Amino acid sequence: MAATSSPSPSSAAVWAFAAAACVKLLLVPTYRSTDFDVHRYWLALTHALPARQWYTDASSEWTLDYPPFFAYFSRLLALPAPLVDASLVSIPVSNAPPFAHLLYLRLTVAFSDLLLLASVLLLARDARPRRRPFLALLFVLWSPALIAVDHVHFQYNGFLMGLLLLSLHFLEQGRDLAGGVVFAALLCSKHLFLVAAPVYFVYLFRHFCCGRGVVRGVGRLVLMGAAVAAVFIAAFAPFVYYYGQVR
C-alpha cells in the first residue's frame, strides 16, 4: 500500500486560514467595542472628505489619530463601500448601523488578514528545519488573542502583524533594506510599533552597516537612513507641508 503524503506547510497554512475565516464569519454578530464605531467613522471620513481635512475634522468624537498610511488603508477599504450602501461612508454616520454595515466592516478585517497569511507562508518557506517554526507560525493564524481583538473587539492588528512578519521575512532572506522599508511603513501605519524600533535599529546597524569597512559602512548607513526617511516623507509630507495638519 502506497504511503500517503503529508500536506505541505503551504497547503496546511491555507487550510488553517480558511478554517479560521469560517470562525471569524460566525463572530460577525457578536459583541463589538467602540473601536468599531471609530473605524467605521474613519472609513467614512477618508472616503467623504479630502485628505487635507482628515486630521482637522472635528464633526465627530472619533478623530483620526493613526499615522497617514493607516488613513490611506482606511480609504482603500472604503472604496467598494458605496456598492453595498452609500450611507456606509457618508458623514455623519448613523448611530445604529444596520447589519449590512456591520458585515462589511467585519469582512474588511477578514480580507486584510490575507497579508498575514502571505507573510506566514513566506516565513514558513524560509524556516529550517521547517516543522517546528511552521507550527509556531500556524498558531499565529489561530491566535485566540488576535481573533478576539480583531474579530470581536474590532481592530486591524492582523494586517499590521502581516506587515511586521513581512519585514521579518525580508530580514531572514538577508534583504535588510527591504525589511527596514517595510518596518518604516508599519510605523507609518501604527505608531505603537515604535517599541520594536530600537531592536530593528541595532540589528540593521550591526548586520547591514558594520563589518564592511568604514567607508562602505557609512554609505550603507546613509542608504538605509535615506530609504526609511523616504517612507516617512511619503507618509507625512502631504500633511505637514501642504496642509499643516501634523504638529
C-alpha positions in Angstrom: 0.0 0.0 0.0 1.4 3.4 -1.0 2.2 5.7 1.8 0.0 8.8 2.0 1.9 12.0 1.6 1.5 14.6 4.3 0.3 18.1 3.3 2.8 20.7 2.5 3.3 23.6 5.0 1.8 26.0 2.5 -1.4 23.9 1.9 -1.7 23.4 5.7 -1.5 27.1 6.3 -4.1 27.8 3.7 -6.5 25.3 5.2 -5.8 26.7 8.7 -6.5 30.2 7.4 -9.8 29.0 5.7 -10.9 27.3 8.9 -10.1 30.4 10.9 -12.0 32.5 8.4 -15.1 30.4 9.0 -14.8 31.0 12.7 -14.5 34.8 12.0 -17.7 34.8 10.0 -19.5 33.2 12.9 -18.3 36.1 15.1 -19.9 38.8 12.8 -22.9 39.4 15.0 -21.1 39.2 18.3 -20.1 41.9 20.8 -18.2 44.9 19.4 -16.4 47.7 21.2 -16.4 51.4 20.5 -13.4 50.7 18.2 -16.0 49.5 15.7 -17.5 53.0 15.7 -14.1 54.5 15.4 -13.0 52.6 12.4 -16.5 52.9 10.8 -16.1 56.7 11.1 -12.6 56.6 9.7 -13.8 54.8 6.6 -16.4 57.5 6.1 -14.0 60.3 6.9 -11.3 59.2 4.4 -13.9 58.5 1.7 -16.1 61.6 2.1 -13.6 64.3 2.8 -10.4 65.4 1.1 -7.1 64.4 2.7 -6.4 67.9 3.9 -9.4 67.5 6.3 -8.7 64.1 7.7 -6.7 65.3 10.7 -8.6 68.5 11.3 -12.2 67.3 11.0 -14.0 67.7 14.4 -17.5 66.7 13.4 -17.2 63.5 15.4 -15.6 62.5 18.7 -13.8 59.7 16.7 -11.0 61.9 15.4 -8.3 60.2 13.2 -5.3 59.6 15.5 -3.4 56.9 13.5 -0.5 57.7 11.2 -1.2 58.5 7.5 -0.6 55.1 6.0 -3.4 53.7 8.1 -5.6 56.6 6.9 -4.8 55.6 3.3 -5.5 52.0 4.2 -9.0 53.0 5.5 -9.6 55.0 2.3 -8.8 51.8 0.3 -11.2 49.7 2.4 -13.9 52.3 1.8 -13.7 52.3 -2.0 -16.2 49.4 -2.5 -18.5 50.5 0.3 -20.9 52.6 -1.9 -21.7 49.4 -3.9 -23.1 48.0 -0.6 -24.7 51.1 0.9 -23.7 54.7 0.2 -24.6 55.7 3.7 -21.8 53.4 5.0 -19.2 56.0 4.0 -21.3 59.2 4.4 -20.9 61.8 7.1 -22.5 61.9 9.6 -22.6 58.2 10.3 -25.7 56.5 11.7 -25.8 55.9 15.4 -27.3 52.4 14.9 -25.6 50.8 11.9 -27.6 48.2 10.0 -26.4 44.6 9.7 -25.0 45.3 6.2 -22.6 47.9 7.6 -21.5 45.5 10.4 -21.0 42.7 7.9 -19.0 44.9 5.5 -16.6 46.1 8.2 -16.2 42.7 9.6 -15.3 41.4 6.1 -12.7 44.2 5.7 -10.9 42.9 8.7 -11.0 39.3 7.4 -9.9 40.4 4.0 -6.9 42.4 5.4 -5.8 39.2 7.1 -4.7 37.9 3.7 -1.5 39.9 4.2 -0.9 37.9 7.5 -1.4 34.7 5.6 1.0 35.7 2.9 3.6 36.7 5.4 3.2 33.4 7.4 3.6 31.4 4.2 6.8 33.3 3.3 8.3 32.8 6.8 7.2 29.1 6.8 9.1 28.7 3.5 12.2 30.2 5.0 12.1 28.1 8.1 14.9 25.5 8.6 14.0 23.0 9.9 10.5 23.5 8.7 8.2 21.7 11.1 8.7 23.4 14.4 8.9 27.0 13.1 5.9 26.3 10.8 3.8 25.2 13.7 4.6 28.3 15.6 3.6 30.4 12.6 0.4 28.4 12.2 -0.6 29.4 15.7 -0.4 33.0 14.6 -3.3 32.3 12.2 -5.3 30.7 15.0 -4.2 33.1 17.8 -7.2 33.4 20.2 -6.0 36.8 21.3 -5.7 38.1 17.7 -9.1 36.6 16.8 -10.8 38.2 19.9 -9.2 41.6 19.5 -9.7 41.9 15.7 -12.9 40.0 15.0 -14.8 40.6 18.3 -13.5 43.8 19.9 -12.7 45.1 16.3 -9.2 46.1 15.2 -6.9 45.5 12.2 -4.0 44.0 14.0 -3.8 41.0 11.7 -3.0 43.3 8.8 -0.4 45.1 10.9 1.1 41.9 12.1 1.3 40.8 8.5 3.5 43.9 7.8 5.7 43.0 10.7 6.1 39.4 9.6 6.8 40.5 6.0 9.6 42.7 7.3 11.0 39.8 9.3 10.8 37.6 6.1 13.0 40.1 4.3 15.5 40.2 7.2 15.5 36.4 7.1 16.3 36.5 3.4 19.2 38.9 4.0 17.3 41.7 2.3 17.8 44.2 5.1 17.0 47.3 3.1 13.6 45.9 2.1 13.0 44.8 5.7 13.8 48.3 7.0 11.5 49.9 4.5 8.6 47.6 5.3 9.1 48.3 9.0 9.1 52.0 8.4 5.8 51.6 6.5 4.5 49.7 9.6 5.5 52.7 11.8 3.6 55.0 9.5 0.6 52.8 9.9 0.5 52.4 13.7 2.9 54.2 16.0 2.7 51.7 18.8 5.2 49.5 16.9 7.8 52.1 17.9 8.6 49.8 20.8 10.3 47.5 18.3 12.3 50.3 16.6 15.4 50.1 18.9 15.7 46.3 18.2 15.4 47.0 14.4 18.0 49.8 14.7 20.6 47.7 16.5 20.0 44.7 14.2 20.2 46.7 10.9 23.2 48.7 12.1 25.2 45.6 13.0 24.0 43.4 10.1 23.7 45.9 7.3 26.3 48.5 8.2 29.0 47.1 10.4 31.9 44.8 9.4 32.2 46.2 5.9 34.8 48.9 6.3 34.3 52.4 7.4 33.5 54.0 4.0 31.2 51.2 2.9 29.6 51.0 6.3 28.8 54.7 6.4 27.5 54.5 2.8 25.1 51.7 3.8 24.0 53.6 6.9 23.2 56.6 4.7 21.4 54.4 2.2 19.2 52.8 4.9 18.6 56.2 6.5 17.5 57.7 3.2 15.2 54.7 2.4 13.5 55.0 5.8 13.3 58.8 5.5 11.7 58.5 2.1 8.9 56.3 3.6 8.2 58.8 6.3 8.3 61.7 3.8 5.8 59.9 1.6 3.5 59.4 4.6 3.7 62.7 6.3 4.9 65.3 3.8 1.4 66.0 2.2 0.0 66.8 5.7 3.0 68.7 7.1 4.0 70.8 4.1 0.7 71.3 2.2 -2.0 71.1 4.9 -0.1 71.8 8.2 -2.2 69.2 10.0 0.5 67.2 11.8 2.1 69.1 14.7 
